[in-house]
């Protein structure tokens, strides 16, 4: 089950996991977008892929998604990639409290609900991979993204708590922390930051690229490669970790 999989990092994750032979359920807010993405997935092992529409900020919709996905998977899902859109920009006091609440539902509550749905099947199989797509802000907050900094740190702490409980069942829970990655979200952020700074988006991008040791923006496929590894049997002893995939930009150990 791959959430937010109609574009960007989520779509790349769906492709990478399908390449390994998995049957993927693509989740997006719109059924047509989810279906279109599912139809582009590779089938190296002859597998089939499905699409389900759901709004991860709506707890009722998420509960329906979990039950429907498990049923359509034949009773057991073995890989969950939790990925959802970034919250609105703003400083710590810029946004109303309802935007914090919506972000918490979309990132933390939805993850908990989906894990509750898939965990019985993972326990029965003695195999499970729970992977969240968060942000390097888990380690170093990003200016003007206070809501994102807050809820993504909450997700990381929740996943670490979860990892302590599920490891005994052959299940791992990990966070992948993308750095600056070539997505529509990043383009929007560069445009907003450039406007506030009185610069062009290209100049703003160059300013941030200069802070990345790799001296370039990442590609969604590079994030997906890390996710695919964590989803594989080869990553069976990696549990409860935060994995930055950021070209070396995060300035902490």
C-alpha positions as CSV (number, residue, x, y, z in Angstrom):
1,X,0.0,0.0,0.0
2,X,1.6,3.2,-1.2
3,X,0.0,6.5,-0.2
4,X,0.3,9.7,-2.1
5,X,1.4,7.6,-5.1
6,X,-0.1,9.6,-8.0
7,X,2.9,11.9,-8.3
8,X,6.3,12.8,-7.0
9,X,8.1,10.7,-4.4
10,X,5.0,8.5,-3.7
11,X,4.7,7.5,-7.4
12,X,8.5,6.8,-7.6
13,X,8.1,4.5,-4.5
14,X,5.2,2.6,-6.1
15,X,7.4,2.0,-9.2
16,X,10.4,0.9,-7.3
17,X,8.5,-1.5,-5.1
18,X,6.6,-2.9,-8.2
19,X,10.0,-3.4,-9.9
20,X,10.8,-5.8,-7.0
21,X,7.8,-7.9,-7.8
22,X,5.2,-6.6,-5.4
23,X,1.5,-6.0,-6.2
24,X,0.9,-2.4,-5.3
25,X,-2.2,-0.6,-4.2
26,X,-1.9,3.1,-5.3
27,X,-3.6,5.7,-3.0
28,X,-4.4,9.2,-4.1
29,X,-7.1,11.7,-3.2
30,X,-8.6,11.3,-6.7
31,X,-9.6,7.9,-8.1
32,X,-8.8,8.9,-11.6
33,X,-5.2,10.0,-10.6
34,X,-4.7,6.8,-8.6
35,X,-6.0,4.6,-11.4
36,X,-3.8,6.4,-14.0
37,X,-0.7,5.9,-11.8
38,X,-1.5,2.2,-11.2
39,X,-1.8,1.6,-14.9
40,X,1.8,2.8,-15.4
41,X,3.4,0.5,-12.9
42,X,5.7,-2.3,-14.1
43,X,4.8,-5.9,-13.8
44,X,8.1,-7.8,-14.0
45,X,6.6,-10.8,-12.1
46,X,3.2,-10.6,-13.8
47,X,1.6,-9.0,-10.8
48,X,-1.4,-6.7,-10.9
49,X,-1.9,-3.3,-9.3
50,X,-5.0,-1.6,-7.8
51,X,-6.1,2.0,-7.0
52,X,-8.1,3.4,-4.2
53,X,-9.0,7.1,-3.5
54,X,-8.7,8.4,0.0
55,X,-8.2,11.7,1.8
56,X,-5.6,11.0,4.5
57,X,-6.7,14.1,6.5
58,X,-10.2,12.5,6.9
59,X,-10.1,9.9,9.7
60,X,-13.2,8.2,8.4
61,X,-11.8,8.0,4.9
62,X,-8.6,6.5,6.2
63,X,-10.4,3.9,8.2
64,X,-12.3,2.9,5.1
65,X,-9.1,2.9,3.1
66,X,-7.4,0.5,5.6
67,X,-10.3,-2.0,5.6
68,X,-10.8,-1.8,1.8
69,X,-7.1,-2.2,1.1
70,X,-6.7,-5.3,3.3
71,X,-9.8,-6.9,1.8
72,X,-8.7,-6.3,-1.7
73,X,-5.2,-7.6,-0.9
74,X,-6.7,-10.9,0.1
75,X,-6.5,-10.2,3.9
76,X,-2.8,-9.3,4.2
77,X,-0.7,-6.3,3.2
78,X,3.0,-6.8,3.8
79,X,4.4,-3.3,2.9
80,X,3.0,0.1,3.9
81,X,4.5,3.3,2.6
82,X,2.9,6.2,4.3
83,X,3.3,9.4,2.3
84,X,1.2,12.5,2.2
85,X,1.4,16.1,1.0
86,X,3.3,18.8,2.9
87,X,1.3,21.2,5.2
88,X,1.1,24.9,4.4
89,X,4.0,27.3,4.9
90,X,4.2,29.6,7.9
91,X,6.1,30.4,11.1
92,X,5.2,29.0,14.5
93,X,2.4,31.5,15.0
94,X,1.4,32.2,11.4
95,X,-1.2,29.5,10.9
96,X,-4.5,29.0,12.7
97,X,-4.8,26.0,15.0
98,X,-7.1,24.1,12.6
99,X,-4.3,23.8,10.1
100,X,-2.1,22.2,12.7
101,X,-5.0,19.8,13.5
102,X,-5.6,18.9,9.9
103,X,-1.8,18.2,9.4
104,X,-1.8,16.0,12.5
105,X,-4.7,14.0,11.2
106,X,-3.1,13.7,7.8
107,X,0.3,12.7,9.0
108,X,0.1,11.1,12.4
109,X,-3.5,9.9,12.9
110,X,-3.7,8.4,9.4
111,X,-0.5,6.5,9.9
112,X,-1.7,5.0,13.1
113,X,-5.0,4.1,11.6
114,X,-3.4,2.4,8.6
115,X,-0.9,0.5,10.7
116,X,-3.7,-0.8,12.9
117,X,-5.4,-2.1,9.8
118,X,-2.4,-3.9,8.3
119,X,-0.7,-5.1,11.4
120,X,-2.7,-8.4,11.9
121,X,-1.7,-9.6,8.4
122,X,1.9,-8.7,8.9
123,X,2.0,-10.5,12.3
124,X,0.4,-13.6,10.7
125,X,3.0,-13.6,7.9
126,X,5.9,-12.8,10.3
127,X,6.9,-10.2,7.8
128,X,6.1,-6.5,7.5
129,X,7.6,-3.2,6.4
130,X,6.2,0.1,7.7
131,X,7.9,3.1,6.1
132,X,7.0,6.7,6.4
133,X,8.1,9.5,4.1
134,X,8.9,12.4,6.4
135,X,11.6,15.1,6.0
136,X,15.0,16.1,7.2
137,X,13.2,18.6,9.3
138,X,12.9,15.7,11.8
139,X,16.6,16.4,12.5
140,X,16.8,20.1,11.6
141,X,13.7,22.3,11.4
142,X,13.2,24.1,8.1
143,X,12.4,27.9,8.3
144,X,8.8,28.9,7.4
145,X,7.6,25.2,7.6
146,X,6.6,25.2,11.3
147,X,3.6,22.9,10.8
148,X,5.6,20.4,8.8
149,X,8.5,20.5,11.3
150,X,6.0,19.8,14.1
151,X,4.0,16.9,12.6
152,X,6.9,15.2,10.9
153,X,8.8,15.1,14.2
154,X,5.7,13.6,15.7
155,X,5.6,10.9,13.0
156,X,9.2,10.1,13.6
157,X,8.7,9.7,17.3
158,X,5.6,7.5,16.8
159,X,7.4,5.2,14.3
160,X,10.3,4.8,16.8
161,X,7.8,3.8,19.5
162,X,6.1,1.4,17.1
163,X,9.4,-0.2,16.1
164,X,10.0,-1.2,19.7
165,X,6.7,-3.1,19.7
166,X,6.6,-4.8,16.3
167,X,10.2,-5.9,15.8
168,X,9.5,-9.2,17.6
169,X,7.1,-10.2,14.9
170,X,9.5,-9.8,11.9
171,X,8.1,-6.3,11.2
172,X,10.2,-3.2,10.8
173,X,9.1,0.5,11.1
174,X,11.4,3.2,9.7
175,X,11.3,6.8,8.6
176,X,12.8,8.0,5.3
177,X,13.8,11.7,5.4
178,X,14.0,13.2,1.9
179,X,16.1,16.4,1.4
180,X,15.4,18.8,-1.4
181,X,13.9,16.7,-4.1
182,X,12.6,17.6,-7.5
183,X,8.8,17.7,-7.0
184,X,6.0,20.1,-7.5
185,X,6.1,20.8,-3.8
186,X,9.7,22.0,-3.9
187,X,9.0,24.2,-7.0
188,X,6.2,25.9,-5.1
189,X,8.5,26.4,-2.0
190,X,11.3,27.9,-4.1
191,X,8.8,30.2,-5.8
192,X,7.4,31.4,-2.5
193,X,10.9,31.8,-0.8
194,X,12.1,33.6,-3.9
195,X,9.2,36.0,-3.8
196,X,9.8,36.8,-0.2
197,X,13.5,37.3,-0.7
198,X,13.1,39.4,-3.9
199,X,15.0,36.8,-6.0
200,X,14.2,34.6,-9.0
201,X,13.2,31.0,-8.3
202,X,16.4,29.9,-10.2
203,X,18.6,32.1,-7.9
204,X,16.8,30.7,-4.9
205,X,17.3,27.2,-6.1
206,X,21.0,27.9,-6.6
207,X,21.3,29.3,-3.1
208,X,20.0,26.0,-1.6
209,X,21.9,23.8,-4.0
210,X,25.1,25.4,-2.7
211,X,24.3,24.0,0.8
212,X,24.1,20.4,-0.5
213,X,27.4,18.6,-0.6
214,X,26.3,16.7,-3.7
215,X,25.6,20.1,-5.3
216,X,22.3,19.1,-6.8
217,X,18.7,18.5,-6.1
218,X,17.6,14.9,-5.5
219,X,15.4,12.9,-7.8
220,X,12.2,11.1,-6.6
221,X,13.7,7.9,-7.8
222,X,16.6,8.2,-5.4
223,X,14.3,8.5,-2.5
224,X,12.3,5.5,-3.8
225,X,15.5,3.4,-4.0
226,X,16.0,3.8,-0.3
227,X,12.4,3.0,0.4
228,X,12.5,-0.1,-1.8
229,X,15.6,-1.4,0.1
230,X,13.9,-0.9,3.4
231,X,10.9,-2.7,2.1
232,X,13.0,-5.7,1.1
233,X,14.0,-8.8,3.1
234,X,17.6,-7.4,2.9
235,X,16.6,-4.7,5.4
236,X,15.3,-7.1,8.0
237,X,17.7,-5.8,10.8
238,X,17.1,-2.1,10.2
239,X,14.3,-1.0,12.5
240,X,13.3,2.3,14.2
241,X,15.7,4.5,12.3
242,X,15.6,7.9,10.5
243,X,17.3,7.7,7.1
244,X,18.1,11.0,5.5
245,X,18.3,10.9,1.7
246,X,19.5,14.4,1.1
247,X,22.9,14.5,-0.7
248,X,24.6,15.1,2.7
249,X,22.8,18.4,3.5
250,X,21.6,17.5,7.0
251,X,24.3,19.0,9.4
252,X,23.9,16.4,12.1
253,X,25.1,12.9,12.8
